[in-house]
Structures are given as C-alpha cells and as structure tokens.
Amino acid sequence: MKVVSILPADTYVVVNKTILQENDSKILTMLYQPIIGITAVSLYLTLCLDLDKNEFMSDEESHHHLMTNMRMKLEDIIVAREKLEAIGLLKTYYKKSEEVNNYIYEIFSPLSASEIFSHPILNIVLYNNVGKKEYERLVSRFKVPRINYSNYDDITRSFEDVFDSVSGSMFENALKDIKSSHKLNINVENEFDFELLDSLLPTGLLNKRAFTRDVKNLIQNLSFVYNIDVEPMKNLIINSVNEKHNIDKTLLRKNARNYYQFEHNGKLPSLIYRKQPEYLRSPEGRDSKRAKMIYTFETITPYNFLKSKYNGAEPTSRDLNMLESLMNDLELKPAVVNVLIDYVMRINNKKLTKNFVEAIAGQWKRLNIETAEDAMIQAEKESKKKFNTKTYKTHKKEEVLVPDWFNKDIKKTESTIEEEREVKDMLKDFM
C-alpha cells in the first residue's frame, strides 16, 4: 500500500458511488458507531454533506475545510478516514501535483442491518462492544414484525397480467451510468493456507465444490476475527459438515465462536486499531540499531509483538485482556504499547504485572506520549532515576536491567556487522 503525507492545503472532491437512503443514518449511528467510533461516523456524514449542492460530485475543497468544520486535527481525520476505508464505507484515490496534492473520496452505502447482524466479523465485534443487553435491543429495533397470513389469500397480480410487451429499440440505453446503490465488502488481507487445510481434511469428507468463494471468504474472516490457525480450523470444519458433504456456514460460525469462548473464558473478540498510524511514525532511512527497533515498534501489531515474547505461542487471556485495555480504555498508540511491553518485560523479569503496567501506562497517557521514540526516551528517564537512587543509597554501582535500545545514538551511529546480526536476531519473530 502506498503511503502518502497529507497537508491541510491538499484538496479533495467527494464522489457519490451509491444512493444514500434515509435509514442509512440510523444504521451508521446505531450499528457502525459502536465499532468505528463517533469520529469516523462524523467524517462520513460530513463528506456526505459536501455533496449537498451536487449529489453526484462535490465542489473541490481543502482539508483545512474539513479541519475547520469538524474542529479536529488533521491526524485525527486521517485515522477516522482509514477506519472508514477499512470497514467499506470509503475508497480513497491520490494524485501528486507540484503545488498541492489532490484526493478523491468515493462514498459507499453502509451495509443493511441484516447484513451486519449476519456478518462474521461485524456481528461479533458489535456484540462484544455493546454487550448482550444492548445487542438484543438493537436486534429487536431492526426486526421485522411477524404477521399471521394463514387466513389470507394472495391475490397479487403478476407482471404479465397487467402489462403487454412492446417491440422496438426505443428503450435501448446505456445503463451502466445510471445511479444505483453500491456497497464495499470488508477487505481482510489475512493469508489463510487453504492448500494446507485441504491436505489435512480426511479424504471424501467434502464434495469437490465445497470450498465456494463464499465459504472461503467466511473461513478467512473467521480465521482473522477469532485468530484460528489451519489445524484448529480443520477440526471446526469436520464438525460443521452437513449430510450433503458441504460446509454448513451457520454451524461453522457457531463452532468457531464456541471454540474462541472456550479458549478465552467465555469472552468474545473485539477489534483495535492495529498498527501505529502513519503520521506518528519516524522518518525512514536511518540505519542505526535504535532506528531499526523504532521501525519494528511502529510496524508490528501489539498482539504479534506480545506473541513474539511468548516465542510464538498464544499469549494468556490475562495478558491479552491487559493489552486490549491499554489500547481501548487508555487509547495508547500501538507503537507506545509495544515499547511498554518491551520495557516492562525486560526490567521486571519477563513479567507483565498488571498494576505495574497500568501505573506506567497511566503516566505515559498523562504525558501525552504517542510515538515509539518518545516512549523510549521516557523509559530511559525513569530507568536512570531508579539507577541514580540505588547508587546514592548503596554508594556503589549496581547492574540495572534495561532494554537493548537504551542510550543508543539514533542520528549518527550506523550499525556494525555485529549489530546488524543482533538486530536480525531480535526481529526474526516479526518477519
């Protein structure tokens, strides 16, 4: 994916790729907002309002216009835009120019309520984010009432009963440009090894056409949201085969959910903003050992970083809950969480003690630390304070455990061959 820098002076136009219905605003507020947050929904509605003068394409505006109207920083607008892109409400196009760059924002319709409640990812995340009671209230809000038709006769006329066919070419029009409702699918780039899965399944269990596009898409989505590898997925599929030797999609969803809840003490997964936002990353090109560690903190998800500390094994539910709390409740940036995990585990004998982690996290939040580099600098300061206190009390130097990136010159020192080898060893779990 191409990474571009955006400035307030850069321009954009909004292109309407769909027909926005009156019910869409209710779906956005009640079903999308608990998943992507109020800022992303507000950006979507603001872009829609730009279409008021011309419902197909807006006038050209600057991003400063968005910042002024929404009373928000540009970096917060970028994060909100990325969430809209990820959830299928927006597509973004970019053109570089000499003076200001140009963007096109294509607006797409939200999914219907029935599509959201049956979606393998959105349905689970919505349930987890709002809780059982509110989820049931939402379902009942969008339920169609059941009517007893048993005492009624269907007297509806068919088309041919009312109309006659007319010959001629007067209605032959190019229909491709006629406006219609369009929705984007959520694009989960989760590489699931279907060839390995097929080789592990017992011969004759499934018919040759069992892995349709819909089934593969469901397996990929379930693998992503429940973090299920090929081996456990094989077992779930074996238990989800119907009498026609096809995969029962409803049963597979249920089995995947039950499997996750069994492994995580009855809890369901939620989604978090996964990697450090581009606008909070350090410039690339620096070649010191410290710079490479910063790059790692910025480009690895906290889940994968924590998993590497477990040597590739699944982290405990306790540590995962703590990780989710740091990102959802305290809203720490992903790279900051990675530095925090690395720092605490190195100075605390590989232990993530909840109170200790939360004390540091709370301090970093109050200090408004948002980048990996600032988090590393703050960790260095705290470690030096403790070291100086110990030295003053004992009147002798004591060995203090600190991360390898402490006190490394990021600007001038380039990696030696030995350091290059060491960094590769440190980063091998992330490749």
Secondary structure, DSSP 8 states (H G I E B T S, - for coil): -------TT-EEEEEE-S---TTHHHHIIIIIHHHH-HHHHHHHHHHHHTTSS-SSB---EEHHHHHHHHT--HHHHHHHHHHHHHTTSEEEEEE--SSS-EEEEEE-----HHHHHT-TTHHHHHHHHH-HHHHHHHHHHH-------TT-------HHHH-----SSTT----TTS---------------HHHHHHHS-TTSS-TT-S-HHHHHHHHHHHHHHT--HHHHHHHHHTTB-TTSSB-HHHHHHHHHHHHHHHTTT--------S--GGGS--S---SHHHHHHHHHHHS-HHHHHHHHTTTS---HHHHHHHHHHHHTS---HHHHHHHHHHHHHHTTT---HHHHHHHHHHHHHTT--SHHHHHHHHHHHHHHHHHHHHHHHSS-------TTTT--SSS----HHHHHHHHHHHGGG-
